[in-house]
Amino acid sequence: MEIENNNERDDEFYSNSNYHSNQELYPIGINSPFENLSEELSLKVGDRKFLFICSPLAINGPISRSGLLLKTTKWVSQVTGEISPFLDKFQRETKEKNIEKNQEIFDNLLFEQEIIFQNEMNWAKYLGIYYILLPTPIFVGDEWRVINMNYARMISNSITKINCDCSIQIPLVENLGNETKTDENRAYSTWCLIRDACNSNPHLSVALELTGSRVSESFIEKWMIEPVKYLVLPFGIFSKNKKSKPFLKKELEEIVLKFMVHNTHLIIKIGNNDVRNLDKKLIEEEALNRFHYLQYLTTKLPTLSRDEKIDLEYSNDLQLPLQPLMDNLESEIYEVFEEDTTKYSQYEEAIYQALLDFKSQVDKVFVIMVVGAGRGPLVQNAINASQRASCKTSIYAIEKNPQAVITLQNRKWKGEQSVKVIHTDMRKWNPPEKADIIVSELLGSFGDNELSPECLDGAQNLLTENGISIPCKYTSYLVPISSTTLWSQINNKSTTKSFETPYVVKLSRYIELSTPQECFEFIHPIPKSKIREDNKHNWKYKSLTFDLKPGFDLHGFAGYFKAFLYGNVTLSTNPSDKTIGMFSWFPIFFPLKTPIKNSSFISTDFWRVGSSNRIWYEWTVSSPVSLPIHNPNGRSTWIGL
């Protein structure tokens, strides 16, 4: 371990002031090379201690521990099982006996190793251990691919039969037989080989072990989109300050923080050399010092707002888009969206600016209609804007959901202005007077995917000749992304429909491979002459070509939108100009059934089409390879009119 003099790092992270004793601890585990597991648990796991222990399922040979060593609740909640490193022996015997040239002997040895693996997996199942660490694959030698493919088969068979979550141990950089020659791609490509052989099973993840070797930023990005469940930190990777306290060098600390943002669990790894060179008491002390240092690192993580913490809970959680035109929303859903104060302040500002522009019409009572009023937040915005602009207004709240109408009818409005509540479909109402302004919040994650164009085309009959719509325009955006984590979730569903469904998702483990480009645009109101009864004026087609970031697979497209409410007042989910503090919309994700491997560019085609009672999207890739069109004729997913 390297000693470094650094006054700033002295004992700052070991004082109780750096992380509070009542705050939730970051999830950190530790491996246990010692045989007395019961004693190890009592010493290391519990309140204000490690969350779990990684314990070998077999020690120095066959399984010899009793299942009565711990209560079932402790096996389940506090132990992560570790499969024996049988591949090392497999490779060693293959080399020593030169048996790869003798198929029968090789098959017998392979069979023996598979029995070892299956016995330990079955033992874990018997004990109730759900989380399992798998041994590191083979990275060197002519036989590495053959051994790893057989290893992948063992893993695939186990995770399809046993209810478990397996993490394969992979070093960030692989040492190729000597201390100076390393390869950051060999370990990654080996993981990809096993991952693909296991069909990207979502129950297979990575326990990524940090090494002291320097790695490029782009290489870290590759691992950030993979399902890294654990970050393993060997004892020896920590440096020491002048008071012999452990810390991580800046470049290593930055890597750890990147993974901690995604709540990747940490494991402190005690190696065999540590056991040989240090007595047990000193190991305990050193382990605890590392634990405190890693807890201290949480103070360097970005401070999350309440809304960001909620977002984190939904990271990579695939959800179906809402269909508010076809379905009546529940009160809880309205309540969640109403908490987005940023969005409503933008709406209020847009209404206010519109009223100021109309104000030259002296003594006029301006008619504002909120279409799709829900429980009334935009109605209150209209009242507030009217008072700010010192304008007389007549306000209507139009809503089709009968339960929401009851709320509107019984709501007390700030400002004591009366509101006319109309229970009807905005597309079918014949008003007693025309509106100067119609206000709506019908936008979806892709702008038009909740049928705002169709709704506002119908509501256009409510407007005066010079009336305006808020929003007046919105544009959707697409960008190719790479995310093994998302793709594996969808692939696990094993249906055509799963890959022909656009999902609303808080993107987390992903990387944009290019710059978002404009897709579909809608303007309101539109000339009546352009509105067709068959709705084909709202059908759209777009062909886009993107230059892609090298070294990544394309798994699908993320969709965003930007809406112009009025004048220069906008709402945007596009990362380049995202409205700060707004959380009502997660991005939309259009998956590809077949990922595009490491291409320098991509050409894609998107359609928004429909029938008399529904709208749907179709999408494909046309270059550098041609893929089948996803969701033809809306066979898998559609939005009901």
Backbone hydrogen bonds, N-H to C=O, Kabsch-Sander energy under -0.5 kcal/mol:
donor,donor_aa,acceptor,acceptor_aa,energy
4,E,2,E,-0.5
4,E,240,K,-4.3
6,N,4,E,-0.7
9,R,6,N,-1.3
10,D,7,N,-1.3
14,Y,11,D,-1.5
15,S,11,D,-0.7
15,S,12,E,-0.7
18,N,15,S,-1.6
23,Q,20,H,-1.4
28,I,26,Y,-0.7
29,G,266,L,-3.4
30,I,52,F,-1.5
31,N,268,I,-2.0
32,S,54,C,-2.6
37,L,35,E,-1.8
40,E,36,N,-2.1
41,L,37,L,-2.6
42,S,38,S,-1.9
43,L,39,E,-1.9
44,K,40,E,-2.5
45,V,41,L,-2.3
46,G,50,F,-1.4
49,K,46,G,-2.1
50,F,44,K,-2.3
51,L,28,I,-3.1
52,F,28,I,-0.6
53,I,78,Q,-2.7
54,C,30,I,-2.3
55,S,53,I,-0.7
55,S,80,T,-2.2
57,L,82,E,-2.5
58,A,82,E,-0.5
60,N,58,A,-0.6
69,L,66,S,-1.5
70,L,67,G,-0.6
74,K,71,K,-1.1
75,W,71,K,-2.0
76,V,72,T,-2.5
77,S,73,T,-2.3
78,Q,74,K,-2.4
79,V,74,K,-0.6
79,V,75,W,-0.7
80,T,53,I,-2.9
81,G,79,V,-0.6
81,G,131,Y,-1.9
82,E,55,S,-2.1
83,I,81,G,-0.5
83,I,133,L,-2.7
86,F,84,S,-2.4
88,D,85,P,-0.9
89,K,85,P,-0.7
90,F,86,F,-2.1
91,Q,87,L,-2.8
92,R,88,D,-2.5
93,E,89,K,-2.7
94,T,90,F,-1.9
95,K,91,Q,-2.3
96,E,92,R,-2.9
97,K,93,E,-2.0
98,N,95,K,-0.7
99,I,94,T,-1.2
100,E,94,T,-0.6
101,K,98,N,-0.9
102,N,99,I,-1.5
103,Q,101,K,-0.7
106,F,99,I,-0.5
106,F,102,N,-2.5
107,D,103,Q,-2.7
108,N,104,E,-2.0
109,L,105,I,-2.4
110,L,106,F,-2.6
111,F,107,D,-2.3
112,E,108,N,-2.1
113,Q,109,L,-2.2
114,E,110,L,-2.0
115,I,111,F,-1.9
116,I,112,E,-1.9
117,F,113,Q,-2.3
118,Q,114,E,-2.8
119,N,115,I,-2.7
120,E,116,I,-1.9
121,M,117,F,-2.2
122,N,118,Q,-2.7
123,W,119,N,-2.1
124,A,120,E,-2.1
125,K,121,M,-2.1
126,Y,122,N,-2.4
127,L,123,W,-2.1
128,G,124,A,-1.1
129,I,124,A,-2.3
130,Y,128,G,-0.5
132,I,165,D,-2.5
133,L,81,G,-3.6
134,L,132,I,-0.5
134,L,167,S,-3.1
144,W,141,G,-1.5
147,I,143,E,-2.5
148,N,144,W,-2.3
149,M,145,R,-2.4
150,N,146,V,-1.9
151,Y,147,I,-2.3
152,A,148,N,-2.7
153,R,149,M,-1.8
154,M,150,N,-2.0
155,I,151,Y,-2.3
156,S,152,A,-2.9
157,N,153,R,-2.5
158,S,154,M,-1.9
159,I,155,I,-2.7
160,T,156,S,-1.1
161,K,157,N,-0.7
161,K,158,S,-0.9
162,I,158,S,-3.4
164,C,162,I,-1.5
165,D,130,Y,-3.1
166,C,203,H,-2.7
167,S,132,I,-2.7
168,I,205,S,-2.5
169,Q,134,L,-2.0
170,I,207,A,-2.1
172,L,209,E,-3.2
174,E,183,D,-1.8
176,L,174,E,-0.6
176,L,181,K,-2.4
177,G,175,N,-1.2
178,N,181,K,-0.6
182,T,180,T,-0.7
183,D,174,E,-2.1
187,A,183,D,-0.8
188,Y,184,E,-0.7
189,S,185,N,-3.2
190,T,186,R,-2.0
191,W,187,A,-2.1
192,C,188,Y,-2.4
193,L,189,S,-2.1
194,I,190,T,-2.2
195,R,191,W,-3.3
196,D,192,C,-2.7
197,A,193,L,-1.9
198,C,194,I,-1.8
199,N,196,D,-1.8
200,S,195,R,-2.8
201,N,198,C,-0.8
204,L,201,N,-2.1
205,S,166,C,-2.8
205,S,203,H,-0.5
206,V,227,P,-2.2
207,A,168,I,-2.4
208,L,206,V,-0.7
208,L,230,Y,-2.3
209,E,170,I,-3.1
209,E,207,A,-0.5
210,L,208,L,-0.6
210,L,232,V,-2.6
220,I,216,S,-1.6
221,E,217,E,-2.0
222,K,218,S,-1.3
223,W,219,F,-1.4
224,M,220,I,-1.8
225,I,221,E,-0.9
225,I,222,K,-0.7
226,E,223,W,-1.1
228,V,226,E,-2.3
229,K,206,V,-1.6
229,K,227,P,-0.9
230,Y,206,V,-1.9
231,L,265,H,-2.6
232,V,208,L,-2.8
232,V,230,Y,-0.5
233,L,267,I,-3.5
235,F,269,K,-2.1
237,I,234,P,-1.5
238,F,235,F,-1.4
239,S,247,F,-3.0
240,K,2,E,-3.4
241,N,245,K,-2.4
244,S,241,N,-2.3
247,F,239,S,-1.9
253,E,249,K,-3.1
254,E,250,K,-2.5
255,I,251,E,-1.3
256,V,252,L,-2.4
257,L,253,E,-2.5
258,K,254,E,-1.9
259,F,255,I,-1.7
260,M,256,V,-2.4
261,V,257,L,-1.8
262,H,258,K,-0.5
262,H,259,F,-0.9
263,N,260,M,-2.1
264,T,259,F,-2.0
265,H,229,K,-1.8
266,L,27,P,-2.0
267,I,231,L,-2.4
268,I,29,G,-2.6
269,K,233,L,-2.2
269,K,267,I,-0.6
270,I,268,I,-0.6
271,G,269,K,-0.7
275,V,271,G,-1.7
276,R,272,N,-2.1
277,N,273,N,-2.4
278,L,274,D,-1.9
283,I,279,D,-2.1
284,E,280,K,-2.2
285,E,281,K,-2.0
286,E,282,L,-2.9
287,A,283,I,-2.8
288,L,284,E,-2.1
289,N,285,E,-2.2
290,R,286,E,-2.1
291,F,287,A,-2.1
292,H,288,L,-2.5
293,Y,289,N,-2.2
294,L,290,R,-2.4
295,Q,291,F,-2.1
296,Y,292,H,-2.3
297,L,293,Y,-1.4
298,T,295,Q,-1.3
299,T,296,Y,-2.1
300,K,297,L,-1.9
301,L,298,T,-1.0
304,L,302,P,-0.6
309,K,305,S,-2.1
310,I,306,R,-1.8
311,D,307,D,-2.5
312,L,308,E,-2.2
313,E,309,K,-1.3
314,Y,310,I,-0.9
314,Y,311,D,-0.9
315,S,312,L,-1.3
316,N,506,K,-3.2
317,D,314,Y,-2.3
318,L,316,N,-0.8
319,Q,504,V,-2.2
327,D,323,Q,-3.2
329,L,327,D,-0.6
333,I,330,E,-0.6
334,Y,330,E,-1.7
335,E,331,S,-2.4
336,V,332,E,-1.9
337,F,333,I,-1.9
338,E,334,Y,-2.1
339,E,335,E,-0.7
339,E,336,V,-1.0
340,D,337,F,-1.5
341,T,339,E,-1.8
344,Y,340,D,-1.6
345,S,341,T,-2.1
346,Q,342,T,-1.8
347,Y,343,K,-2.0
348,E,344,Y,-2.5
349,E,345,S,-2.1
350,A,346,Q,-2.2
351,I,347,Y,-2.4
352,Y,348,E,-2.4
353,Q,349,E,-2.5
354,A,350,A,-2.1
355,L,351,I,-2.4
356,L,352,Y,-2.1
357,D,353,Q,-1.8
358,F,354,A,-1.6
359,K,355,L,-1.3
361,Q,358,F,-2.3
362,V,360,S,-1.4
364,K,361,Q,-1.4
366,F,364,K,-0.7
366,F,392,K,-2.7
368,I,366,F,-0.6
368,I,394,S,-2.6
369,M,437,I,-2.8
370,V,368,I,-0.5
370,V,396,Y,-2.8
371,V,369,M,-0.8
371,V,439,V,-2.2
372,G,398,I,-2.1
373,A,398,I,-2.0
376,G,373,A,-2.3
380,Q,376,G,-1.9
381,N,377,P,-1.8
382,A,378,L,-2.2
383,I,379,V,-2.1
384,N,380,Q,-2.6
385,A,381,N,-2.6
386,S,382,A,-2.1
387,Q,383,I,-2.0
388,R,384,N,-2.2
389,A,385,A,-2.2
390,S,386,S,-0.5
390,S,387,Q,-0.6
391,C,386,S,-2.4
392,K,364,K,-0.5
394,S,366,F,-2.7
395,I,418,S,-0.5
396,Y,368,I,-2.7
397,A,420,K,-2.9
398,I,370,V,-2.9
398,I,396,Y,-0.5
399,E,397,A,-0.5
399,E,422,I,-2.4
405,V,401,N,-2.1
406,I,402,P,-1.3
407,T,403,Q,-1.3
408,L,404,A,-2.2
409,Q,405,V,-2.7
410,N,406,I,-1.3
411,R,408,L,-1.0
413,W,411,R,-0.6
416,E,413,W,-1.8
420,K,395,I,-2.5
421,V,419,V,-0.7
422,I,397,A,-3.1
422,I,420,K,-0.5
423,H,421,V,-0.5
424,T,399,E,-1.0
424,T,422,I,-1.0
426,M,424,T,-0.5
428,K,425,D,-2.3
429,W,425,D,-0.7
435,A,462,L,-3.6
436,D,367,V,-2.0
437,I,367,V,-2.0
438,I,468,I,-2.2
439,V,369,M,-2.6
440,S,470,I,-2.4
444,G,447,G,-1.5
447,G,444,G,-2.0
448,D,446,F,-1.9
451,L,448,D,-1.8
455,C,451,L,-2.2
456,L,452,S,-2.9
457,D,453,P,-1.9
458,G,454,E,-1.5
459,A,455,C,-2.3
460,Q,456,L,-1.0
461,N,458,G,-1.2
462,L,459,A,-2.2
463,L,460,Q,-1.5
464,T,435,A,-2.6
467,G,464,T,-1.6
468,I,436,D,-2.4
470,I,438,I,-2.6
472,C,564,F,-2.6
473,K,564,F,-1.4
474,Y,522,F,-2.0
475,T,562,K,-2.6
476,S,520,F,-2.9
477,Y,560,Y,-2.2
478,L,517,Q,-2.4
479,V,558,A,-1.6
481,I,556,G,-2.5
482,S,511,I,-2.1
484,T,225,I,-0.7
485,T,225,I,-1.4
487,W,483,S,-2.3
488,S,484,T,-2.6
489,Q,485,T,-1.4
490,I,486,L,-2.0
491,N,487,W,-2.9
492,N,488,S,-1.7
493,K,490,I,-1.4
494,S,491,N,-1.3
499,F,495,T,-0.8
499,F,496,T,-0.9
500,E,496,T,-0.6
500,E,497,K,-1.1
501,T,498,S,-0.5
503,Y,589,F,-2.4
504,V,319,Q,-3.2
505,V,503,Y,-0.5
505,V,587,P,-2.4
506,K,314,Y,-0.8
507,L,505,V,-1.2
510,Y,508,S,-1.7
511,I,482,S,-1.5
513,L,480,P,-2.7
514,S,480,P,-0.5
517,Q,478,L,-2.5
519,C,476,S,-3.3
522,F,474,Y,-2.3
524,H,472,C,-2.8
530,K,527,P,-2.1
531,I,528,K,-1.1
535,N,532,R,-1.5
538,N,535,N,-1.9
539,W,536,K,-1.3
540,K,608,R,-2.4
542,K,606,F,-2.4
544,L,604,T,-2.6
546,F,602,I,-3.0
548,L,600,S,-2.5
549,K,513,L,-1.7
552,F,549,K,-0.7
554,L,596,I,-2.8
555,H,481,I,-2.2
555,H,553,D,-0.6
556,G,481,I,-1.1
557,F,590,F,-2.4
558,A,479,V,-2.7
559,G,588,I,-3.1
560,Y,477,Y,-1.9
562,K,475,T,-2.3
563,A,571,L,-3.5
564,F,473,K,-3.2
565,L,563,A,-0.7
565,L,569,V,-2.3
566,Y,569,V,-1.0
569,V,566,Y,-2.4
570,T,568,N,-0.6
571,L,563,A,-2.3
573,T,561,F,-2.8
574,N,561,F,-0.8
577,D,574,N,-1.8
578,K,575,P,-0.6
579,T,572,S,-2.7
580,I,578,K,-0.6
582,M,579,T,-1.6
588,I,559,G,-2.0
589,F,503,Y,-2.9
590,F,557,F,-3.0
592,L,555,H,-2.2
596,I,554,L,-1.8
597,K,595,P,-0.6
598,N,596,I,-0.6
602,I,546,F,-2.2
603,S,623,S,-3.0
604,T,544,L,-3.0
605,D,620,T,-1.6
606,F,542,K,-2.6
607,W,618,E,-2.8
608,R,540,K,-2.8
609,V,616,W,-2.2
611,S,614,R,-2.6
615,I,639,I,-2.4
616,W,609,V,-3.0
618,E,607,W,-1.7
619,W,630,H,-1.1
620,T,605,D,-1.7
622,S,603,S,-2.4
623,S,603,S,-1.2
627,L,621,V,-2.8
627,L,625,V,-0.6
630,H,619,W,-3.5
634,G,631,N,-1.9
635,R,632,P,-1.5
639,I,615,I,-3.6
641,L,613,N,-2.7
